Amino acid sequence: MLRRATRYLKRLIAPRLVNVAARSRKPVAESAIVSQQGLLDRLSQIPYWEDKIRTYKQYTYEPDSGAWTKAGSRAAPRKIIEGSDLKVNYGCGSTILDDWINIDLFEHDHPAYYQVNLLDKHPFADNTVRFGYSEDMLEHLPQAASIFVVAEIYRTLKPGGVMRFSFPGLEGVLHRHYSPATETRIREGEFEAYAFWDQIHFYAKEELRLVAEHIGFRKVSFFTYGISDHAELQGRDTRAHQVDLNTFAELTK
C-alpha cells in the first residue's frame, strides 16, 4: 500500500517539477563571440523563427577560429593538436588507445586523451589526420550534428586518409528490434533501439554514402566486424555482440 502511494505521489509531482525546472532554466547569455554549439543553444531558447533568424544574422562565421562573431569582434586563435600524420579515436568513451589521439567530451587524465566537443571545430589543422576511428558514437547525434562531424573529419583528414565508423545501422536496427513488424514489436523497438540508449538517428548505408560523397569523400566502403584493408583499422571493433546490428564503413578522402 505504501509503495503504491509513493508511486502515485511521484506521478503527481514529477510533471510539476519538470515545469518548474523549465521555467527556472537560465537563458544562454548573448555574446559577441560564440561557438557553433553556443549559437545553436542561443537560438533554441528563442521561441519565434523570425527572431531566431534576426539573431543569427547578427553573426559572421570565422573559419580560422571556428567561432561566430558580431561586427567589430575578433575571436582568439583556436588551440591545435600538433601533428601531420595523426590517428584519432573519435568519441572514444572508455576505449583509450595508447598510440592514438583519443577525444571525447568527459574528463580523463590519460596522456593520450584530449577533452574535445566534437560538435565544434575540431582541434586539428587541415589535412593532418591519416586514420580515424569511431565506434558507437554516430547514432547518438541528430542528423545535422552528424553531418557537421563527418564534414570536420573530412577537413582534417589527409588526402588518401581513411575514417572508419562502426555504429548500429538502420538495416540492423530494423532486423533486430523491429522484426516482425507487428504493432507490439514496433512499440517495443522504440524503447529497445532508441530510448534505453539515448540513440537518436541510425544511418542506412546509402544515406551515409550520400552524405559522405556530398561532403567530398571519394570512396565509401563497407566491411564486416574487425576487417579492413588497412592494418591500422583491422581488429579495432570491440563489440562482437553487435555483429548483426552494426554497420562498418570506411570513408576515404
C-alpha positions, 0 to 999 in steps of 0.5 A: 500500500505504501509503495503504491502511494509513493508511486502515485505521489511521484506521478503527481509531482514529477510533471510539476517539477519538470515545469518548474525546472523549465521555467527556472532554466537560465537563458544562454547569455548573448555574446559577441563571440560564440561557438557553433554549439553556443549559437545553436543553444542561443537560438533554441531558447528563442521561441519565434523563427523570425527572431531566431533568424534576426539573431543569427544574422547578427553573426559572421562565421570565422573559419580560422577560429571556428567561432561566430562573431558580431561586427567589430569582434575578433575571436582568439586563435583556436588551440591545435593538436600538433601533428601531420600524420595523426590517428584519432579515436573519435568519441572514444568513451572508455576505449583509450588507445595508447598510440592514438589521439583519443577525444571525447567530451568527459574528463580523463587524465590519460596522456593520450586523451584530449577533452574535445566537443566534437560538435565544434571545430575540431582541434586539428589543422587541415589535412593532418589526420591519416586514420580515424576511428569511431565506434558507437558514437554516430547514432547518438547525434541528430542528423545535422550534428552528424553531418557537421562531424563527418564534414570536420573529419573530412577537413582534417583528414589527409588526402588518401586518409581513411575514417572508419565508423562502426555504429548500429545501422538502420538495416540492423536496427530494423532486423533486430528490434523491429522484426516482425513488424507487428504493432507490439514489436514496433512499440517495443523497438522504440524503447529497445533501439532508441530510448534505453540508449539515448540513440537518436538517428541510425544511418542506412548505408546509402544515406551515409554514402550520400552524405559522405560523397556530398561532403567530398569523400571519394570512396565509401566502403563497407566491411564486416566486424574487425576487417579492413584493408588497412592494418591500422583499422583491422581488429579495432571493433570491440563489440562482437555482440553487435555483429548483426546490428552494426554497420562498418564503413570506411570513408576515404578522402 
